[in-house]
């Protein structure tokens, strides 16, 4: 990935955002100007920010629907995503981050999902390429445990789905 793609972080933390797309976005994230940083933000021809880092921490985000459709960033190359201090309460929302193949650092602490005992296993199993989660390194042992956790739980989930 070239250096142009990895411009300054797009910082939309502390902006009271509740959704990434949809009706809220037209008067929230679309109109919000990211916090300024020492490096200027660059945009491509589609008016998307050229950055590998997106900070959405300390908002009121409840889900990650349409994350991949947001025009805020070139998300395919996203490497760092801060989502701590939001209102994400459904652990399956983490699966939506699977569309980010280069994501190596994510923060989700301070969301209601953190109280789920499967929280760290679920995140690591959904995002096997992660190097750090909630500012702590993901160990090889955690990867093995998360994989085992996923294998045992995917069987349970598939049998539950057939009941609905």
C-alpha positions, 0 to 999 in steps of 0.5 A: 500500500503506498504512502498516499493511501495512508494519509492522516487519520479521519477523526470523527470521534466525539461527534454524537454520531449514531449511524454510519449511513442512512438518514442520520448520516445526511446531517451527521457524518456527511456534514461533519468535518473530521478533527484536524491533525498535523497532516492534511487529509487527502481525498480521491476523485470520488471525494473519499478520504485517503486514509488507513485509519478511521476514528469513530470512538466516543459516539453513539453508534449502535450498529455497523450496517453499511460500513463498507458503503460509507463514502467517508473513507477508502475503507478497503485499505483501512488498517486501524478502526477506533470504535470504543465508547459507542453503543454497539450491543450485538456481538454479531455486528463485529462480523461486518468488519470482515469486509476490511481485509487489511484491518489490523487494529480495532478498539471496541471496549466501552461498548455493551458487547464488551460485557459478553464473555465471548467478546474477545474470542468472537472479535478475534475469530471474526477478524483473524488478521488482527494484530491488536484489539483494544490496545493489547496484542492478539497472541497466537494462543488467543488465535487458537482459542478463538478458532476453537471457540468459533468451531464449537459455536458455529455448530450451535448457531446454525442449529439455532437459526434453523429454529427461527 
